[in-house]
Amino acid sequence: MRRITGKAKDETLIELQNTTDFHTADENGGNGVNSLSERETLPGHTETEKLQPNKDTVFFRDGVRRIDFVLSYVDDKDGEKKQERRREFEANLEKAGLELETEDKSDSKDQKTYFLKIHAPWDVLATYADVLKIKVPFKASDIPHGQDVPLEWLSHPFRLPEHIMHPQPDYFTYPFDKRKTDFFLINDKDTFFPPSTRNRIVFYILARCPYYKDRRQDKDKTGIKRLLSNGTYTAAFPLHDCRYWKRARDAECESERYNLYKHWARFLCFYKEQPLNLIRKYYGEKIGIYFAWLGFYTEMLFFAAVMGFICFTYGVLSYDDNISSKEICDRNIGGSIIMCPLCDKKCSFWKLNSTCLSSWQSHLFDNEGTVFFAIFMGIWVTLFLEFWKRRQARLEYEWDLVDFEEEQQQLQIRPEFEIRCTNRRLNKITQEMEPYLPITSKCARFCLSGTTVIFWISLILACIIGVIAYRLAVYAAFASIIKDPMRKIQVVGRFITPQLATSVTASCINFVIIMILNFFYERVAVWITDMEIPKTHLEYENRLTMKMFLFQFVNYYSSCFYVAFFKGKFVGFPGEYSYMFGKWSKLRNEECDPGGCLIELTTQLVIVMAGKQLWGNIQEALLPLMRNWWSSRRGRHHPENHYSRWEQDHVLQNFSQLGLFYEYLEMVVQFGFITLFVASFPLAPLLALFNNILEIRVDAWKFTTQFRRPVASKARNIGAWQEILNAVAILSVVTNAFIMAFTSDMIPRLVYLYAYSKEASMWGYVNNSLSVYNISQIPEHNMPEEQASWFDNSTANCRYRDYRYPPGHQKEYTHTMQFWHILAAKMAFIIIMEHVVFVVKFFVAWMIPDVPSDVKARIKRERYLIQEYLHNYEVERLKLQLSASFVTETSTELDKHEVLSECL
């Protein structure tokens, strides 16, 4: 098979001569160079280019064969060895049936990059479509899209044009069989397989094509990935069908990229539905499933955001009814209560009314509506997961993914597994020899992998302990700085308490540590997963998913778990304080603010969650925007006859195999924030909603404008992420129940209201919740070095947050009966809330079937029709064979009679 190169101009002159006038006239209407004489003055342009000025095309020079894949390379100092690899690789590609065409470096803008264009002819496509069991249409579907919905006109502003939502008709499909081509609806062999299927088939060949000679059997010298890693080729990618801001001039080009940008990737379309069928057609099912899940998740967030906003509004409207805050802020009540020092030496005695502002802030999130919202979120997450299963089942049917997993499992074996596993054994199912990893090697790799994961998780925990030590050490410094009258921060000191200053700075430091550890662990996780040599792509992604999420779970949520469940729980009391590493460390465990630890959990959650989303949006949107601005200054000023389609795509970012993995990871971590700790911050779903509305359009913009076209790949669901979401949903019920019981002050207030209040009101709660300690009994190392100017040395007692008997009582400083009543109420609340939410969850899950009934009916009908059509097809085929055989036998008998009569 001959190859066309940039130097072989004469071979294309005749083919291009007839189209020259058309292209020249077309160029005159555009922004490009308008005459042949002008093009002759430009350097680096060959005679072929003068005859074919429009280089913004997805076809070979003959204008007929479509470019299915492009490889690029440059000459360098190690050129001979790489040239030999390329020569062998390209020769093997031609043996596999692919057709190649090379663009010389003199035709490229940088004058040093070669481009190898690859076309898969019909025979190659048909062969590998048979191997990969790709489903293709055999009959137009006779099942209607759906029934009319009442008040459907209300959704018209949110809908897209029909040709965008349904870019191709519905068909009944069946796995392609090369021996039965007349069974399928093949009108045009050139367009029967869409571009996404064509590039998938070509990449399958590239990933398994060797670059060694026939006489040498170097199995590791196989595949385009290895050639990319050793620099033989600089890039490998399928082409976009046009520029995103302008339709393709060639009528045979679909201009789907332009439609996606116009109707999907622009932020002004944020209120419109997503063209999922067009996304699937252009990018493949795997990317389509991601955007379907992200869109559905965002839609469901709307209901959680509305309910969270209502709960927050209730906290604002009930602001004036907060009796506890009124008592704390009252000069005669909170102003007369002297509190024990919160740290050793540096902290002095303080008045309770100094925490007036934080107590009001705490009420915004710690009120009666929070309990209702925590229960609501437990039910919401169940509805979200169950309705997503139904949506996913519908997509599986519409996108021909119902039987994909079973059919494709063996066909998804990673080339790396085939290359690195030299041992072979018999597959009991296929009865063919296949590569495998010995059990000893597998165990050794898993042990090393597990040890590495444990080490990194331990490193995270060590960093968290370091942040906690920082909180304990710096609290005293903030206490002395903020309240020091000699310092000029009295105005700020009125609004910032030492607890708040410590919490904010520690949260910021913790966020920085999270980002740094995340940067390193991502690379470690990929390395250890590669080392395990998973067999299939699905297995590889699932293992990497579990490793990364386990790490991210500890990395992002551990600080929130500390504030929610450990801070203020192991403090002790004056004279018997608890220390983090023993008394020698002088790091006394933190106490909660008199208003509760919930406001600090809210602060921690807002900083980490909002910081992560802000940083992610900067990475995803701002930096690519700057890069896009710079490249657009170069790219858009070059008309398409100067800047070829493959060069325009070459300068774009490569979409890695794990690109979609990080998108899922970002959203699942966010899902954890709005479910695990949502009781502390009801506005978290609202922040997530705003972020996701932006996220969808930013991701769409990146895919259409910043990334090269990804190789299309299939996936029937969101994979291991589904199980992770289920686990987070169950854990969220437990965490929110414990937050309401132990972090919030809701239960102690209710116990006081119904069991200890004499007037059935909250008046007197603050005094009831504070215990008394004799100042003269405080050890010297706990006493402050300096006293506040207002402190009277004759003061006998100070107060602290706990339920203990006062000095002089026979059970001095031991827990009162009210403490045990509150503890019992907390445990009862946890049990009741968990059981109520779990019962509702499982009842809802049982009530909502995973697969809609109409989808089940359609699947059964399609299978029935497939069997019926196959039966009829085989019968007709057999009739034709029998009739042809009968005609042959009849003609043979007549010939025999003629010969016999002649002999007689």
SVG drawing of the C-alpha trace seen along z (x, -y; Angstrom):
<svg xmlns="http://www.w3.org/2000/svg" viewBox="-52 -51 73 96">
<polyline fill="none" stroke="black" stroke-width="0.4" points="0.0,0.0 1.5,-3.3 1.6,-6.3 1.0,-9.9 3.5,-12.4 3.7,-16.2 6.5,-15.9 4.4,-13.7 2.6,-16.6 2.1,-15.2 -0.1,-12.4 -2.7,-14.8 -2.6,-17.5 -5.2,-15.8 -7.5,-15.0 -7.4,-18.6 -7.6,-20.4 -11.3,-20.2 -11.9,-21.6 -9.5,-24.5 -12.0,-27.0 -14.7,-26.1 -12.3,-26.5 -10.9,-29.7 -14.4,-31.2 -15.2,-30.0 -12.1,-31.6 -13.0,-35.0 -16.1,-35.0 -14.1,-34.4 -11.4,-36.2 -8.5,-34.4 -6.0,-35.1 -8.1,-36.0 -5.9,-35.2 -3.5,-32.7 -0.8,-35.4 -1.1,-36.4 -0.7,-32.8 2.4,-32.4 4.1,-35.1 3.6,-33.2 6.6,-31.1 6.3,-27.4 3.4,-26.7 3.7,-24.0 2.2,-23.8 -0.4,-21.3 -1.6,-24.0 -2.0,-26.5 -4.3,-24.0 -6.2,-23.2 -6.3,-26.4 -8.8,-25.1 -6.8,-23.1 -9.4,-23.1 -10.7,-19.7 -11.1,-16.3 -10.3,-14.4 -7.2,-13.3 -6.0,-15.3 -8.3,-13.4 -11.3,-14.9 -12.9,-11.4 -11.1,-9.4 -11.8,-10.7 -9.0,-11.3 -9.8,-9.0 -6.6,-9.6 -3.5,-11.8 0.0,-11.2 2.6,-13.9 6.3,-13.8 9.5,-15.9 13.0,-15.2 15.5,-15.5 19.0,-14.4 17.8,-10.8 16.2,-10.8 17.6,-7.6 16.4,-5.2 13.0,-6.9 12.8,-6.9 13.4,-3.2 10.6,-2.7 8.2,-4.8 9.1,-3.0 8.3,0.4 5.2,-0.8 3.8,-2.4 4.6,0.6 2.7,2.8 -0.2,0.3 -0.4,0.7 -0.3,4.5 -3.3,4.1 -5.1,2.4 -4.9,-1.2 -4.2,-3.9 -1.6,-6.6 -0.8,-10.1 2.0,-12.3 2.2,-16.0 5.7,-17.3 7.2,-19.6 7.6,-22.3 3.8,-22.5 3.4,-23.0 3.5,-26.4 6.5,-25.6 8.4,-24.1 9.4,-21.1 6.3,-19.0 5.3,-16.1 1.7,-14.9 0.7,-11.3 -3.0,-11.1 -4.7,-7.7 -7.7,-6.4 -9.5,-3.1 -11.2,-1.7 -14.4,0.3 -12.8,3.7 -10.8,2.7 -13.8,1.1 -16.1,4.1 -13.5,6.5 -12.9,4.8 -16.5,3.8 -17.2,7.6 -14.3,8.2 -15.5,5.5 -19.2,6.4 -20.2,2.9 -23.9,2.5 -25.3,1.0 -28.8,0.3 -30.8,3.0 -34.3,1.5 -35.9,-1.8 -37.5,-1.9 -41.2,-1.8 -41.4,-2.7 -42.6,-6.4 -40.3,-8.7 -42.8,-9.3 -46.3,-10.5 -47.4,-14.1 -46.7,-15.6 -49.3,-18.0 -48.2,-21.7 -45.3,-20.8 -45.3,-24.3 -43.8,-25.5 -40.5,-23.7 -40.2,-25.2 -37.8,-28.0 -35.4,-25.3 -35.5,-23.1 -33.1,-22.9 -34.0,-22.4 -35.1,-18.9 -32.2,-18.3 -29.8,-19.1 -31.5,-16.9 -32.0,-14.0 -29.2,-14.3 -30.1,-10.9 -33.2,-8.7 -33.8,-5.8 -33.0,-2.3 -33.1,1.2 -29.5,2.4 -27.5,5.6 -23.8,6.4 -22.2,6.1 -21.4,9.3 -19.2,9.0 -20.8,12.1 -24.3,10.6 -23.8,7.1 -27.0,7.2 -28.9,7.7 -28.0,4.1 -29.1,0.7 -26.0,-0.1 -26.9,-3.0 -23.4,-4.4 -20.3,-2.5 -18.4,-5.8 -20.8,-7.2 -22.3,-4.0 -19.8,-4.1 -19.9,-7.5 -16.6,-9.3 -16.6,-8.4 -16.8,-4.7 -14.1,-5.0 -11.6,-6.6 -12.4,-4.0 -11.6,-1.2 -8.4,-2.9 -7.2,-3.5 -7.8,0.2 -5.5,1.0 -2.9,-1.6 -2.8,-0.4 -1.9,3.2 0.2,2.6 3.9,3.7 6.9,1.7 9.4,4.6 10.3,6.5 8.8,9.9 12.0,11.8 12.2,10.2 9.6,10.9 10.0,8.0 6.6,8.1 7.1,4.9 7.6,3.0 3.9,2.7 1.4,-0.1 1.1,-3.8 1.2,-4.6 4.7,-3.3 5.8,-5.2 4.3,-8.4 6.1,-7.8 9.5,-7.3 9.1,-10.4 8.8,-8.6 5.5,-10.4 4.6,-13.6 0.8,-13.3 -2.0,-11.0 -5.5,-12.2 -8.7,-12.1 -9.8,-15.3 -12.5,-17.7 -14.9,-18.0 -14.7,-21.8 -13.7,-25.0 -15.9,-25.6 -16.9,-29.1 -17.7,-28.5 -19.4,-25.8 -17.3,-23.6 -17.4,-24.6 -17.5,-21.0 -21.1,-20.0 -20.1,-16.4 -18.8,-17.5 -21.4,-17.4 -20.2,-20.5 -21.2,-18.8 -18.5,-20.6 -20.0,-24.0 -23.5,-22.8 -22.1,-21.7 -20.4,-25.0 -23.4,-27.1 -26.1,-25.2 -24.2,-23.7 -20.7,-25.1 -21.6,-28.8 -22.5,-30.0 -25.6,-31.9 -27.1,-28.4 -26.9,-27.5 -30.7,-27.3 -31.0,-25.0 -31.1,-21.2 -28.0,-19.4 -27.9,-17.8 -26.9,-14.4 -27.5,-12.4 -25.3,-14.8 -22.6,-14.6 -22.7,-10.8 -22.6,-10.8 -19.6,-13.1 -17.6,-12.1 -18.8,-8.6 -20.9,-7.0 -18.4,-7.4 -18.3,-11.2 -22.0,-11.3 -22.8,-9.3 -20.6,-11.7 -22.5,-14.8 -25.9,-13.0 -24.9,-12.2 -23.6,-15.7 -26.8,-17.3 -29.1,-15.0 -27.1,-15.7 -27.4,-19.4 -31.2,-19.1 -31.6,-17.2 -29.5,-19.7 -32.1,-22.4 -34.6,-20.8 -31.9,-20.4 -30.8,-24.0 -34.3,-25.3 -34.9,-23.4 -31.6,-24.4 -32.3,-28.1 -35.7,-27.8 -34.0,-26.3 -31.4,-29.1 -34.2,-31.7 -36.0,-30.2 -32.8,-30.7 -32.7,-34.4 -36.3,-35.0 -36.1,-33.4 -33.1,-35.5 -34.9,-37.6 -36.5,-34.6 -33.1,-33.1 -33.3,-33.4 -29.9,-31.7 -28.1,-34.4 -30.1,-37.1 -28.9,-35.8 -25.3,-35.6 -25.4,-39.2 -27.3,-40.6 -25.0,-42.8 -26.6,-41.6 -26.5,-37.9 -23.6,-37.2 -21.7,-40.2 -21.8,-39.0 -20.6,-35.4 -16.8,-35.0 -15.5,-32.1 -12.4,-30.0 -9.3,-30.5 -9.4,-28.6 -5.6,-28.0 -2.7,-27.9 -0.8,-31.0 -1.6,-33.3 -5.4,-33.2 -7.1,-35.3 -10.5,-35.0 -13.2,-36.3 -16.8,-37.4 -19.4,-35.3 -20.9,-38.2 -17.7,-38.5 -19.0,-35.7 -22.3,-37.5 -21.7,-37.8 -20.6,-34.1 -23.7,-32.9 -26.0,-34.8 -24.1,-33.4 -24.4,-29.9 -28.1,-30.3 -28.3,-30.8 -27.3,-27.2 -28.0,-25.5 -31.8,-25.7 -34.9,-23.5 -35.0,-23.7 -31.6,-22.0 -33.0,-18.7 -35.7,-18.7 -33.1,-19.5 -30.8,-16.7 -33.6,-14.2 -34.7,-15.6 -31.2,-15.3 -31.1,-11.6 -34.2,-11.0 -33.1,-13.3 -29.9,-11.4 -31.9,-8.1 -34.2,-9.7 -31.2,-11.0 -29.5,-7.6 -32.7,-5.7 -33.9,-8.1 -30.4,-8.2 -30.6,-4.4 -33.8,-4.8 -32.3,-7.6 -29.2,-5.4 -31.3,-2.4 -33.1,-4.6 -29.8,-5.8 -28.4,-2.2 -31.3,-1.3 -31.3,-4.4 -27.5,-4.2 -27.4,-0.4 -25.5,0.4 -27.8,3.0 -25.5,6.0 -22.3,4.0 -20.5,5.2 -20.9,8.9 -19.9,8.7 -17.0,6.3 -15.3,7.5 -12.8,9.7 -12.3,7.1 -11.2,4.4 -8.0,6.1 -5.3,3.4 -2.4,3.6 -0.1,3.1 -1.4,6.3 -0.9,8.2 2.7,6.9 3.9,7.2 2.3,10.6 4.3,13.2 2.7,16.2 -0.2,17.9 -3.0,20.2 -6.2,21.6 -9.3,19.6 -12.0,22.1 -14.7,20.0 -13.1,19.1 -10.8,22.1 -8.0,19.8 -4.6,19.1 -4.6,15.8 -2.0,13.8 -2.3,13.9 -0.4,12.7 0.9,15.4 -0.6,15.4 2.8,14.8 3.5,11.7 -0.1,10.5 0.2,10.9 3.5,9.1 2.2,6.2 -0.9,5.9 1.1,5.9 3.4,3.1 0.3,1.2 -1.5,1.6 1.6,0.6 2.0,-2.6 -1.7,-3.5 -1.4,-3.0 1.7,-5.1 0.1,-8.1 -3.0,-7.9 -0.8,-7.9 1.0,-10.9 -2.4,-12.7 -3.3,-11.9 0.1,-13.1 -0.5,-16.4 -4.0,-16.7 -2.4,-16.1 0.1,-18.8 -2.8,-21.2 -4.5,-20.3 -1.2,-21.0 -1.1,-24.3 -4.6,-25.1 -3.7,-24.3 -0.4,-26.2 -1.7,-29.4 -4.9,-29.8 -3.1,-31.3 -1.3,-33.7 -4.5,-34.9 -6.1,-35.2 -3.3,-37.4 -3.1,-39.5 -6.8,-40.1 -7.6,-41.1 -4.4,-43.1 -5.5,-46.8 -2.0,-47.9 -2.5,-46.6 -4.4,-48.6 -6.9,-45.8 -9.7,-46.6 -12.2,-47.2 -11.4,-43.9 -11.3,-42.2 -14.9,-43.0 -15.9,-40.8 -13.2,-38.1 -12.8,-35.8 -9.7,-33.7 -11.7,-30.6 -12.8,-32.1 -9.3,-33.4 -7.8,-30.0 -10.4,-28.1 -10.1,-30.3 -6.3,-30.2 -6.2,-26.5 -8.7,-25.8 -6.7,-27.8 -3.5,-26.0 -5.3,-22.7 -6.6,-23.6 -3.1,-24.3 -1.9,-21.0 -4.8,-19.2 -3.8,-20.7 -0.1,-19.8 -0.8,-16.2 -3.4,-15.9 -0.8,-16.9 1.7,-14.3 -0.8,-11.4 -2.4,-11.7 0.9,-10.6 1.5,-8.0 -1.9,-6.4 -1.4,-6.2 2.0,-4.6 0.9,-1.9 -2.2,-1.1 0.1,-0.7 2.3,1.5 -0.6,3.8 -1.1,4.4 -4.9,4.6 -6.3,6.8 -9.0,4.6 -9.6,0.9 -12.7,1.2 -10.6,2.9 -7.9,0.3 -10.3,-2.6 -12.1,-0.9 -8.8,-0.2 -7.6,-3.8 -11.0,-5.1 -11.0,-3.3 -7.4,-4.4 -8.0,-8.0 -11.3,-8.3 -10.0,-6.6 -7.1,-9.1 -9.4,-12.1 -11.9,-11.0 -9.2,-11.2 -7.6,-14.2 -10.7,-16.4 -12.9,-15.2 -10.6,-14.4 -10.4,-18.0 -14.2,-18.2 -14.5,-15.0 -12.1,-16.4 -14.1,-19.5 -17.4,-17.7 -16.7,-14.7 -13.5,-15.3 -13.1,-19.0 -14.4,-19.9 -15.3,-16.3 -12.1,-15.4 -11.3,-18.7 -11.6,-17.7 -12.3,-20.5 -10.2,-23.1 -7.6,-21.3 -7.9,-18.1 -7.5,-19.3 -6.6,-16.9 -3.5,-17.5 -2.9,-16.3 0.5,-14.6 0.4,-14.6 1.0,-17.5 4.7,-17.9 3.5,-19.1 1.5,-22.0 -1.0,-21.6 -4.3,-21.7 -7.2,-20.2 -9.5,-22.8 -12.8,-23.7 -15.9,-24.6 -17.3,-28.1 -20.3,-28.5 -22.4,-28.8 -21.3,-25.3 -18.8,-23.8 -21.3,-23.8 -20.3,-27.3 -16.6,-26.2 -17.6,-23.1 -19.5,-25.5 -16.4,-27.6 -14.2,-24.6 -16.7,-23.3 -17.1,-26.6 -13.4,-27.3 -12.5,-23.8 -15.5,-23.3 -15.6,-26.8 -11.8,-26.9 -11.7,-23.7 -14.4,-24.8 -12.8,-28.2 -9.4,-26.6 -10.9,-24.1 -12.7,-26.7 -9.6,-28.8 -7.7,-25.8 -10.5,-24.7 -11.6,-28.1 -9.3,-31.0 -6.0,-29.4 -7.4,-27.9 -9.1,-31.2 -5.8,-32.9 -4.2,-30.2 -7.2,-30.4 -6.9,-34.2 -3.2,-33.8 -3.8,-31.0 -6.9,-32.7 -4.7,-35.7 -2.5,-33.4 -5.2,-30.9 -8.1,-33.1 -5.9,-35.4 -4.8,-32.5 -7.5,-31.5 -8.1,-27.9 -6.1,-27.8 -3.0,-28.7 -3.7,-26.7 -4.8,-23.1 -7.4,-21.2 -4.7,-18.8 -2.5,-21.8 -5.4,-23.6 -6.1,-20.4 -2.4,-19.7 -2.0,-22.9 -4.9,-22.0 -4.5,-20.2 -4.5,-16.4 -7.4,-14.8 -5.8,-12.1 -7.3,-8.7 -7.8,-9.8 -9.3,-13.2 -12.9,-12.1 -11.7,-10.4 -10.7,-13.7 -14.0,-15.3 -15.9,-12.5 -13.6,-12.8 -14.2,-16.5 -18.0,-16.0 -18.0,-13.0 -15.9,-14.9 -18.4,-17.8 -21.2,-15.3 -19.5,-14.2 -19.4,-17.7 -23.1,-18.4 -24.2,-15.1 -21.8,-14.1 -21.8,-17.5 -24.8,-19.3 -26.4,-19.6 -23.8,-22.2 -24.3,-24.3 -27.7,-24.1 -26.5,-26.5 -24.0,-23.9 -26.3,-22.5 -27.0,-26.1 -23.2,-26.7 -22.9,-23.3 -25.8,-24.2 -24.2,-27.4 -20.8,-25.7 -22.3,-22.9 -24.2,-25.2 -20.9,-26.8 -19.1,-23.4 -21.3,-22.0 -20.6,-24.9 -16.9,-25.1 -16.5,-21.4 -18.4,-21.7 -16.3,-24.7 -13.1,-22.8 -14.2,-19.8 -15.3,-21.8 -12.6,-24.5 -9.5,-23.5 -9.1,-19.7 -8.3,-17.6 -11.2,-15.3 -11.0,-12.3 -11.1,-8.8 -14.6,-7.6 -15.1,-4.9 -18.1,-3.1 -19.4,-2.8 -22.8,-1.6 -22.8,-3.4 -20.6,-5.6 -18.7,-2.5 -17.3,-2.3 -18.5,-5.8 -22.0,-4.4 -20.9,-2.2 -19.0,-5.1 -22.1,-7.3 -24.1,-4.6 -21.5,-4.2 -21.4,-8.0 -25.2,-8.2 -25.4,-5.6 -22.5,-7.2 -24.1,-10.6 -27.1,-9.5 -24.8,-8.4 -22.6,-11.5 -25.6,-14.0 -27.2,-12.1 -24.0,-12.4 -23.6,-16.1 -27.1,-16.9 -26.6,-14.9 -23.0,-15.7 -21.9,-18.8 -25.1,-20.8 -26.6,-22.1 -30.1,-21.0 -30.4,-18.0 -29.2,-19.8 -31.6,-22.6 -34.5,-20.3 -33.7,-18.3 -33.6,-21.5 -36.8,-22.8 -38.9,-19.7 -37.2,-18.3 -35.5,-21.0 -37.0,-24.4 -39.5,-25.5 -41.3,-27.9 -41.2,-25.7 -39.0,-28.2 -35.4,-28.6 -34.7,-31.3 -32.0,-30.2 -30.5,-27.6 -27.1,-29.4 -26.7,-29.4 -27.8,-25.8 -25.3,-24.6 -22.3,-26.1 -20.7,-24.4 -18.9,-26.2 -15.2,-25.9 -13.4,-27.4 -10.6,-29.7 -8.5,-29.0 -8.3,-25.3 -6.9,-26.0 -3.3,-24.8 -0.6,-27.3 0.4,-26.1 -3.3,-26.7 -3.5,-30.2 -3.1,-33.2 0.1,-35.2 -1.8,-38.5 -5.3,-39.4 -7.8,-41.6 -8.2,-45.1 -11.8,-44.4 -11.0,-41.2 -11.6,-41.5 -9.2,-39.4 -11.9,-38.8 -13.9,-36.7 -14.3,-33.2 -15.6,-31.1 -15.4,-30.8 -17.7,-28.9 -16.9,-26.3 -19.0,-24.4 -20.0,-21.1 -22.5,-19.4 -20.6,-18.8 -21.4,-19.3 -20.2,-22.6 -17.4,-22.9 -18.5,-21.8 -20.9,-19.2 -20.3,-15.6 -19.8,-14.6 -17.7,-17.6 -16.7,-18.0 -18.3,-14.7 -21.0,-14.6 -24.5,-15.4 -27.6,-13.4 -28.5,-15.9 -25.3,-15.0 -26.4,-11.4 -29.9,-12.4 -28.5,-14.4 -26.2,-11.6 -29.1,-9.2 -31.2,-11.6 -28.4,-12.0 -28.1,-8.2 -31.8,-7.9 -31.9,-10.7 -29.2,-8.9 -31.0,-5.6 -34.4,-7.1 -33.1,-9.3 -31.0,-6.6 -33.8,-4.1 -36.4,-6.5 -34.2,-7.7 -33.0,-4.2 -36.5,-2.8 -37.7,-5.6 -34.6,-5.1 -35.1,-1.4 -38.9,-1.8 -38.3,-4.5 -35.6,-2.2 -38.1,0.7 -40.9,-1.4 -38.9,-2.9 -37.8,-0.2 -34.3,-0.6 -35.5,-0.1 -38.7,-1.9 -41.4,0.5 -41.5,-1.1 -37.8,-0.5 -38.2,3.1 -40.9,3.5 -38.8,1.8 -35.8,4.1 -38.0,7.2 -39.6,6.0 -36.2,5.2 -34.9,8.6 -38.0,10.2 -37.7,8.3 -34.0,9.1 -34.8,12.8 -37.7,12.5 -35.6,10.6 -32.6,12.9 -34.9,15.9 -36.5,14.4 -33.1,13.4 -31.7,16.8 -34.8,18.5 -34.5,16.2 -30.8,16.8 -31.4,20.5 -34.1,20.3 -31.7,18.4 -28.9,21.0 -31.4,23.9 -32.7,22.3 -29.2,21.6 -28.2,25.2 -31.3,26.5 -30.6,24.4 -27.0,25.7 -28.1,29.3 -30.7,29.0 -28.2,27.5 -25.8,30.3 -28.4,33.0 -29.3,31.3 -25.6,31.3 -25.3,35.0 -28.4,35.8 -27.0,33.8 -23.6,35.7 -25.4,39.0 -27.6,38.3 -24.6,37.3 -22.8,40.5 -25.8,42.6"/>
</svg>
